Amino acid sequence: MTLEQRIEQVERRITEACERSGRTRDEVQVIAVTKYVSLETTKLAMQLGLLHIGENRWQDVQPKWEALSSEGVWHFIGHLQTNKVKDVVGKFDYIHSLDRYSLAAELDKQAAKRDIPEVRCLIQLNVSGEETKHGLSPEELFTFAEQLRELKRLKIVGLMTMAPYEMEAEATRPVFRGLREWRDRLNASGLLREEASHLSMGMSGDFEVAIEEGATMVRLGTVLVGKEI
Ligand SMILES: *Cc1c(COP(=O)(O)O)cnc(C)c1O
């Protein structure tokens, strides 16, 4: 399949998932996860209209970012080591993997140092409780949100989660529903300065279920841009 055909097919599946759940297509932002493809393919994807790009390691994305950053919206979706914050802050429009206070504090500090007024972040929750997954356990969410209040440059725009890979798509539904419920509780708690509306959830194997459960950002690699490396 060509990249155009894959995009078309994914687009159709997204539209159908939106229709099934009474949502409109513009409520769901596709993030093309380009970590498995080359700079050339990333460039082509952007030319074909995939302007939101997701990557999870600075070392890998650096050449792509340097060549293409002016045209896109960049999402850092992988585990972020505290000592890598200075590489990514100010370069990525969204950090999806905020999962501990030390990381939050470093993001705030490095943003201040560079006069960056705002770093948009999503808090990563480990809803499924899998030990191999990064992310805060949901029970820690409110305490964490309270700690973030002093970090004035961090803007919490939503929550992110990953469902267990090996699960049947339908079995992931409680994970995605759980994330939506935690977002609603977080907003109701009044702990955030502004409402956090985003739900970053759904990957190649489970994005339709995620959309049915309210995803506003789906992170699509293999199914959308393919896997070359
Ligand atoms: C790699 C990755 C994706 C995309 O994975 P696919 O299954 O290829 O769609 C999405 N989110 C995160 C956090 C990833 O690391």
The ligand as an SDF file (V2000), in Angstrom:
LIG
                    3D

 15 15  0  0  0  0  0  0  0  0999 V2000
    5.2960    4.0890   19.0580 C   0  0  0  0  0  0  0  0  0  0  0  0
    4.2370    4.7600   19.7850 C   0  0  0  0  0  0  0  0  0  0  0  0
    2.9750    4.9540   19.2070 C   0  0  0  0  0  0  0  0  0  0  0  0
    2.5770    4.4450   17.8320 C   0  0  0  0  0  0  0  0  0  0  0  0
    2.6120    3.0620   17.7710 O   0  0  0  0  0  0  0  0  0  0  0  0
    1.8750    2.2440   16.6230 P   0  0  0  0  0  0  0  0  0  0  0  0
    1.3700    1.0210   17.3190 O   0  0  0  0  0  0  0  0  0  0  0  0
    2.9110    1.9330   15.5980 O   0  0  0  0  0  0  0  0  0  0  0  0
    0.7680    3.0520   16.0910 O   0  0  0  0  0  0  0  0  0  0  0  0
    2.0270    5.6430   19.9490 C   0  0  0  0  0  0  0  0  0  0  0  0
    2.2940    6.1150   21.1820 N   0  0  0  0  0  0  0  0  0  0  0  0
    3.4970    5.9450   21.7700 C   0  0  0  0  0  0  0  0  0  0  0  0
    3.7220    6.4930   23.1360 C   0  0  0  0  0  0  0  0  0  0  0  0
    4.5040    5.2590   21.1010 C   0  0  0  0  0  0  0  0  0  0  0  0
    5.6900    5.0930   21.7000 O   0  0  0  0  0  0  0  0  0  0  0  0
  1  2  1  0
  2  3  1  0
  2 14  2  0
  3  4  1  0
  3 10  2  0
  4  5  1  0
  5  6  1  0
  6  7  2  0
  6  8  1  0
  6  9  1  0
 10 11  1  0
 11 12  2  0
 12 13  1  0
 12 14  1  0
 14 15  1  0
M  END
$$$$
